[in-house]
Amino acid sequence: METPNHNFDTINNHNLYTISWSGIEDIEVDNENYFNDIENFLREEFECNALRQNFTNKYTIKI
């Protein structure tokens, strides 16, 4: 049976970063920007897939 090679001493050598709850609560989410990013991504994917499908249909050799 293999023995794990985990070195648990390394975690003690680093300063751990903690996030205070008040820092999380004070963040305001920019939903409009978030939804615009999603919409743009989906639009680009749709256009890319449509171009790919048109190219495939046009240049596919039918036997």
N, C-alpha and C positions, 0 to 999 in steps of 0.2 A: 504494500500500500504506500502511496506517495505521501510525503509530508509537505504541507504548504510552505512556500517560501515568503510568507508575508513578513514585512518588517514594520511592526507597530510602533517602533521608536521614532519613525519619521514624523508622525503627527505631532509629537511633542516639540519638534524643532521649528515649527512654523507658528506664527501668530494667527490665530483664528479670527476670521471676520464675522461679526454678528450684525444683524440688521435689527434696528429697533422697530417695534410695532408702530410707533407714531410716524416713522418715516414712510411706512407702507400706507397708512391711513391718509396721509397728506397728499398722496399722488392722485392727480386728476387724470382720468383716462380720456384721451382725445378720440371719442368714438367716431366722429365724422371722418377724421383722417384714417383711422383704422379700417372703416368700411370702404373708403375710397381705395385704399391699398388692395383690399380683397377684391373689389370690383375690377380694378385694373388688371390684377393678376388673372382673374377668370376670363376677362375679355381677351387678353393676350393669348391665353391657352386656347380659347375657342377659335380665335383667328388662325393661330398656328396649326391647330388640328384641321381646320377647314382647308387651309392651303395644302397641308400634307395630303388630305383626302383627295383634293382636286388633282394634285400632281400624280398621286397613285392611280387614280382613275384614268388620267390622260395618257400615262406612260406605261400602263400595265399591258403586257402582251397576253392576249387571250388565246388559249389553245383550244 
